């Protein structure tokens, strides 16, 4: 590993501790890009080390396995995608609508600041759905945190009269999270055709409009039912 150390140190002018962290960051960034662009199973250690301009031995030295690389990435994803988002929501005040706005705003802006981190969680949840093991359990735990937070937030909004209560909070939360994940996937598929800033605004608007109290027409609920049937 001396050659690896010398290479990164020359590249960065860093101390040993800084060099170690720089190597780890290079490998993680390379793995993140590859896992998102071509999938976990289609990525090998040689590709990760090559993209980081380090040797395969560097991956083994710092992580030991490809799964350990993904696990470390998921820790970073949890902090960026969940911890900071929940913190932003709680800092927005007590009102459920204000918390929802802050949460959605933070999540939507991740499309600009950390799109690959969000996509990694989404894509790995699909790739590991049928594969038992620690990675799948970690991903399920992250989604459970996200889901439980949204259900509780919507229930609070229903209790305060801020959100519609004609539909269960669990299903409304599922739609909010589906809109989030679907928006990122569509952007991933059509990134050259879609504007990230416009998608951010559209996602916020759709989520808030979808949770708003239904407008009852002047004729009352019967008029609403007749309109929906036509």
N, C-alpha and C positions, 0 to 999 in steps of 0.2 A: 504493500500500500504506500510505500514511500514515494513511488513515482506519481501516484494519484495525488498525494499530499503536495508534492512539489509542483505538479501541473496546476492545481487549483490555486496554490499560494502565489505562483508567478502570475496567474491570470488576475487575481484579486488583490495581491499585496497584503494578504490577511495573516493573522496569527493562526496558530494551530486550532484553537477553538473556533475562530471565525471561519477558517478553512473547512472544518468539519461541518459546520452549519451550512456553509455555502454549497458543499457537495450534496448534502441532504436535500437542500432546497432545489438544486438543479435536477436531481433525480426525481423528486416529487412532481416538479413542474412538467418534466418530460413524461412521466407516467400519467399524470392528469390529462395531458393533451392526447396521448395515445389511447387511453382507456375510453375517452369520450369519442374520439374520431373513428376508432376501429374495434372497440370492445375489449373487455378484459381477457377473454379466452384467446382472442387473436393477437394479443400482445405478449411478447416474451422478454426475458431479462436483457437479451442482447439489444433489442430495439430500444428499451428504456435507457440503457447505459450509452448506446450510440447517440440517441437524441440529446443526452446530457453531456456528450463529449467526454465520457468517462469509460472505464473498462467494466466488463461484467462483474469482475471481482469487487468493484465498489458497491454494487447493489447488495451482494452477499455480505460484505463487511458491515454496511450500515443497517441493513434490514433482514437479511437472511433468506427471504423468499419474496415472491411476487405478491402473495397474499398479505404479507406484512406491510408491503408498500401500500396496497389498497386500504388496509386497516388504518394506517397513519393518515392517509388522505381523508378517510371518512371522519377521523377525529377533527381535522381542520374544517371539514364541511359542517360538522355539527356546530362548531363555534361560529362560523360565518353565517350559515343558513338558518340555524335555530337559536343559539344562545343570544346572539346580537339582535335577532328579530324579536324574540320574546322580551328582551330588555327594552327595545324601542317601544313596544306596545305598552308595557307596564309604566314606562316613563311618560306616556302621553296623558295620564290622568285616570280618573275613576270611570268616566263615561265609556260604556262598551263601544259606541260608535267611534269615539276618538281613538280608542285602542285598536279597533279594526283598521281604521284609516292608517294609523302609524305602522301597523304590521304589514298591510298590503303595500303601502308605499315603500317600506324597506325591502320587502321581498321583490317587488317589481323592479326596483332600482338595481337589484343584484344582477338583473339581465344585462346591465351596462358595466357593473363593477366586478362581477364574479360569475359570469354566465357558465363557465366550465364547471365550477364547483356545484352549481345547482343541477346542471345536466348530468354530472357524475352520479349524484344521488338518484336521480330519476332513472337513468339508464341502467345502473347497477341493480336497482330494485327489480327491474325487468329481467336482467340477465341471471340474477341469483334467486329468482322467485321459486324455482323448483329444486334448488340445491341446498341441502342441509349443511349447517356449519355455522361458525362464528360470524362470518361476514353477513350471511342472511339474517341472523339474529340481531346483529348491530343495525342493519338497515331497517328492519322491522321496528326496532326500538326507536329509531329516529322518527319514523313516520308516526308511531304511536304518540310520541311527545307532541308532534305537530297537530295530530288529529284531536288529541285530548284537549289541548289548549283551545283549538277553534270551537269544539263543541261547547266547552265551558263558557267561552266568550259569547257565543251566540245565545246560549241559554240565559246568560245575564242580560243580554240585549232584549230578549223576548220578555223577560220578567220586568224590565224597566219600560217596555213599550217602544224601544228604539228599533227593534227588528220585527219582522213578520213572525207570527206564531201559528199560521195556518198550516205550516209544514214542520216536521220534527227537526230539532237542532242537529241531530246526527246526519240526516240527509242533506241539510243545508251546508253543513261543514264539509261533507264529501264533495259537494258541487264547487265550493270555494277552492278546495285543494285541487280538484280536477281542473278547474279553470287555470290555476297557477301552473300546474305541470303541463297541461296542454298548450298553454301559451309558449312556454319555453321549448317544447318539442317542435311546435310549428315554426318558431324562429330558427331553431337548429336546422330544420329541413329547408327553409327558404330565407336564409339570412341575407342573401343578396337582394331580395325583393321587398323585404319588410323593414320598416324603421323601428329601431329599438325604443326610441323616445315615444313614438306614437303607440306602440304596444303597451308600454308602461301606463300611459294615460287610459288606454282602452280597458286594460285589465282592472284598474281601479274603478273606473266607471261601471263596468259590468258587474263587478262584485258588490259594490255599494247599492246599485239599482236593484240587483237581485235580492238583497236582504231587506230592502225598504218595505215599509208597510204597504199592502195592496191598496190601491185607490178604489173605493167603492163609488160607482156612478150614482148620479142623483136619484135614479129609480130604485136604488137599493140592490141587495144581493140577487134578486130575481133577474134584474136587468143584466147584471154581470154574468149570471149563468146563461142567459139567452145569447149574449154576445159571444161567450166562449163556445157555444154550440154551433154558431153560424160560420 
